[in-house]
Amino acid sequence: MRNPVDINKYLINLVKPKKLKAYKNYKVWQDGNMAKIIFSNKFLLQKLSYIHNNPVEYGLCSLPWDYKFSSAVNYPARLGC
């Protein structure tokens, strides 16, 4: 049986882009978070609206509740999404 480290190196070399001069590491998420305290209902509704409208802004759907992974369907329409 091969050493797991050798297998990892083999897999990395297998999927590494060949045309780039140097192999670069990329991040999917940014470091840290931007946690905010929910201090009012208005602020909460603003953040929910922002989250629910992201797929619409990116052209993935025409209405927030049409997006497959959206939680907008769990909220009444009066939220202003």
C-alpha positions in Angstrom: 0.0 0.0 0.0 1.3 3.5 -0.9 1.9 6.2 1.7 -1.1 8.6 1.9 1.3 11.6 1.5 2.5 10.1 -1.8 -1.0 9.6 -3.0 -1.9 13.2 -2.1 1.1 14.5 -4.0 0.1 12.3 -7.0 -3.5 13.6 -6.9 -2.3 17.3 -6.7 0.0 16.8 -9.6 -2.8 15.1 -11.6 -5.2 18.1 -11.3 -2.7 20.9 -11.3 -3.1 23.2 -14.3 -0.4 22.5 -16.8 -0.4 25.9 -18.7 0.2 28.1 -15.7 3.9 29.0 -15.0 3.5 28.6 -11.3 0.9 26.6 -9.4 -1.0 29.0 -7.1 -3.2 28.3 -4.1 -6.7 29.9 -4.3 -9.2 30.5 -1.5 -12.9 30.0 -1.8 -13.8 32.0 1.3 -12.3 35.2 2.7 -10.6 35.1 6.1 -12.6 36.3 9.1 -16.2 37.2 9.2 -18.3 40.4 9.3 -20.7 39.4 12.1 -23.2 42.1 12.9 -25.5 42.4 15.9 -29.2 42.4 14.9 -30.3 45.5 16.7 -33.8 46.0 15.2 -36.4 44.3 13.1 -35.7 46.8 10.2 -32.0 45.7 10.2 -33.0 42.0 10.2 -35.4 42.5 7.3 -32.7 44.4 5.4 -30.2 41.6 5.8 -32.8 38.9 4.9 -33.8 40.8 1.8 -30.1 41.1 0.8 -29.5 37.4 1.2 -32.7 36.4 -0.6 -32.1 38.8 -3.5 -28.5 37.7 -4.2 -29.5 34.9 -6.6 -31.8 37.4 -8.4 -29.0 40.0 -8.7 -26.7 37.3 -10.2 -29.4 36.3 -12.7 -29.9 32.8 -11.3 -33.7 33.3 -11.0 -36.3 36.0 -11.4 -37.8 35.9 -7.9 -36.0 35.0 -4.6 -38.4 32.1 -3.8 -37.7 30.5 -7.3 -34.1 29.8 -6.3 -33.7 26.1 -5.4 -31.6 26.7 -2.3 -33.3 29.9 -1.0 -34.9 30.1 2.4 -37.2 32.9 1.1 -40.0 30.4 0.8 -40.0 30.2 4.6 -40.9 33.8 5.0 -44.1 35.8 4.3 -44.1 37.9 1.1 -44.5 41.0 3.2 -40.8 41.0 4.0 -40.2 43.0 0.9 -38.0 40.5 -0.8 
